[in-house]
Amino acid sequence: MVTGVLEPGGDASTALYIVSFSLFIFGVRRGTHPSTAKQGNLIAAVGMAIAVVTTLLLDGIGNWGLIVAGLVIGTAVGVVASIRVQMTQMPQMVALYNGVGGGAIALIAWAEIRHGIALGDELPLDTLIPILLSTVVGSISFWGSNIAFAKLQDLIPTQPLAVPGQQVINALLLVGVVAACVSLAINNDDISEPLFIGILIASALLGNLVVLPIGGADMPVVISLLNAFTGLAAASAGIALDNVALIVAGTLVGSSGTILTLEMATAMNRSVPNILFAGFGGAPAAAAGGGEERPHTSIGAQDAAIKLAYADSVVIVPGYGLAVAQAQHAVKELADELEKRGVSVNYAIHPVAGRMPGHMNVLLAEADVPYEKLREMEDINPELPRTDVAVVIGANDVTNPAAKNDPDSPIAGMPIIEVHEARQVIVIKRSMSPGFAGIDNDLFYLDNTDMLFGDAKQAAADIASEVGDL
Ligand code: NAP
């Protein structure tokens, strides 16, 4: 490869970086709708390829052995992972990639510090401060993301794990990190590498200690927050390295991660500090309904098939259990059978149904459910009072009317899919167990609700076959 043909900060490299980050922005814009999201990904990837090639062509790039080794290993891991990782493992894959990004930025910061020490000159504060920010935030993000990955992959217990005095230890570590950074900034003419390594280690401890006490089910929100952190660290590194593409890419990641974190918290009706510090969201809570049996009705696949086959309109509400059972194809078959009979079928998608943003959209897209049939909560709720049958498949919290009607409920105020307004409701799940929030669902006991107990995939397939036989 021809190297050194572009001058860092020169017109040609700046123009290429502008093209690359314009493609990032355009790619993110295309990512806002499922029908254009694939194209958006491709556009952003082209932008990234331009940024990488531009950087490699810059004057002063050396050590080609390491660069080629990095490219080969990174490409091999990325290709194998994209082929082998299951859709349901996507949150942990995102955690891992995010962590690697944060770790890479912390290492770049370390390399810059060593470079500064080797030159023996004073490191200007407008370079040193962004380097320190990248170090701290990148290291926290790397270690926090690894813990998130380990929890989601069941490598460590998913329950909140906290040591006594956790918050005090975290606060002391944070104060220590800030004090060490201030000391380095004051002595910027004689940077101490051991002190810098101390900052890296303390930030690593902080990353572990902040994420360990958070329950496994809250990990998607944590990953989104750490993703915002990695973006911030990257933008900071971009300032230190005077690399405009890194600044823009980091800012995009930081802002989109922040928006996603806030939207997820709002849709769960919780604050971000509550998610981070309340030790909520571990294994599903055991208690539901105070141990008291409440009367409910249950039906079999044949009765459900009759109700559905003779309906005019059906709304399917998928949830986490659909993902667990991998029932998306069976559900699509059921919808096809109903549509053959002239029944109108739509899907109601709650923003936090499942365990990651877009979880239901991804699963249903995999089963070739047309995008226009996936209706957002605000859009479908007004239609539910006119809907003949709402079928809740493996969903629970996102349909609990207590969120609307009971101000004392732990999920009070959380927006829900208002299935209780439908003329009839069929809930498919394996038992009366609670969902993620660990609370009983009033929907199950309403006069217009029938429970159909079973695995979502098997139940959907059974109903589809019964409808086909009618
Ligand atoms: P949910 O409230 O967790 O309920 C899922 C239900 O699926 C369970 O009650 C379970 O009941 C059933 N289920 C599990 N495996 C099943 C199977 N094989 N077949 C049939 N049913 C099965 O799920 P949700 O209604 O989708 O709500 C999502 C929850 O996760 C919300 O509380 C949300 O705040 C939280 N959350 C979401 C995100 C996100 O980004 N989407 C992130 C973090 C937290 P049985 O055991 O009786 O079958």
Residues whose N, C-alpha, C, O or C-beta is under 5 A from the ligand:
A	BS01	NAP	A217 D218 P220 M268 P318 G319 Y320 G321 V324 A325 P351 V352 A353 G354 R355 M356 P357 G394 A395 N396 D397 V398 I428 K429 R430 S431 M432 S433 P434 G435 F436 A437 G454 D455 A456
